[in-house]
Amino acid sequence: MSITKNLLQIKSTLLSTVTLVAVSKTKPIPDLMEAYDAGQRIFGENKIQEMAEKWEAMPKDIEWHMIGHVQTNKVKFMAPFVNLIHGVDSLKLLEEINKQAKKNNRIIDCLLQIYIAEEETKFGLDEQELNEILTSTTFQEMKNIRIVGLMGMATFTDNQSQIKKEFTHLKSIFDKLLHSTDAINRVSTWQTISMGMSGDYQLAIECGSTMVRIGSSIFGGR
Ligand SMILES: *Cc1c(COP(=O)(O)O)cnc(C)c1O
């Protein structure tokens, strides 16, 4: 199947409340342009330099999402244009994003990444660390970032009930914060749960995902 067909097929199954991030990491610009010409405007990349090169070369009405692990010293390269950073997992990183956003006269949207998998290799905060960030004065004083929700990655497994348990866990943390009065005061923009990839996005949506990150099912294997 072509990229256009894949994209339109996936979009036809998504409710209008679910945002599709087309994960284009490692793929060449002509592949991204095919998706663009089919109407896709949100692309996800996991390397800052690769994303910056694509941003420079491609139409300017695209939203660029950073979905990979972010190194603090590279934030400056995406601060002028990035629309959403999915994998924020420390206060130190948030401070750097805030600093670089300020330099660019911007407010940058971020998702806090929660560790939900049973895999040592995945990044993310636990619930306590999340609450520590949200209630810290440092966080509350940052004016150039906006936390719009949470992101998580399930364990890489065929065990559907395991994945479901992990997605449900993320959704419950999101809901708890949505209904809590203290931490959420500053987080009036709490709206996004980024979970679900090619292999598990339908399940993720059943569990409450509002944003899916789909790569190989659109662009083919990497
Ligand atoms: C690569 C990647 C995806 C997309 O994975 P596919 O299985 O190709 O859909 C989604 N999220 C993150 C964080 C990724 O790194």
The ligand as an SDF file (V2000), in Angstrom:
LIG
                    3D

 15 15  0  0  0  0  0  0  0  0999 V2000
    9.0230    5.3390   16.6440 C   0  0  0  0  0  0  0  0  0  0  0  0
    8.0420    5.7900   17.6530 C   0  0  0  0  0  0  0  0  0  0  0  0
    6.6600    5.6830   17.4290 C   0  0  0  0  0  0  0  0  0  0  0  0
    6.0610    5.0710   16.1920 C   0  0  0  0  0  0  0  0  0  0  0  0
    6.2620    3.6980   16.1880 O   0  0  0  0  0  0  0  0  0  0  0  0
    5.5510    2.7480   15.0820 P   0  0  0  0  0  0  0  0  0  0  0  0
    5.5470    1.4170   15.7280 O   0  0  0  0  0  0  0  0  0  0  0  0
    6.4200    2.8150   13.8750 O   0  0  0  0  0  0  0  0  0  0  0  0
    4.1920    3.2760   14.8430 O   0  0  0  0  0  0  0  0  0  0  0  0
    5.8110    6.1850   18.3980 C   0  0  0  0  0  0  0  0  0  0  0  0
    6.2770    6.7460   19.5350 N   0  0  0  0  0  0  0  0  0  0  0  0
    7.6010    6.8590   19.7840 C   0  0  0  0  0  0  0  0  0  0  0  0
    8.0260    7.4940   21.0500 C   0  0  0  0  0  0  0  0  0  0  0  0
    8.5180    6.3750   18.8620 C   0  0  0  0  0  0  0  0  0  0  0  0
    9.8300    6.4950   19.1260 O   0  0  0  0  0  0  0  0  0  0  0  0
  1  2  1  0
  2  3  1  0
  2 14  2  0
  3  4  1  0
  3 10  2  0
  4  5  1  0
  5  6  1  0
  6  7  2  0
  6  8  1  0
  6  9  1  0
 10 11  1  0
 11 12  2  0
 12 13  1  0
 12 14  1  0
 14 15  1  0
M  END
$$$$
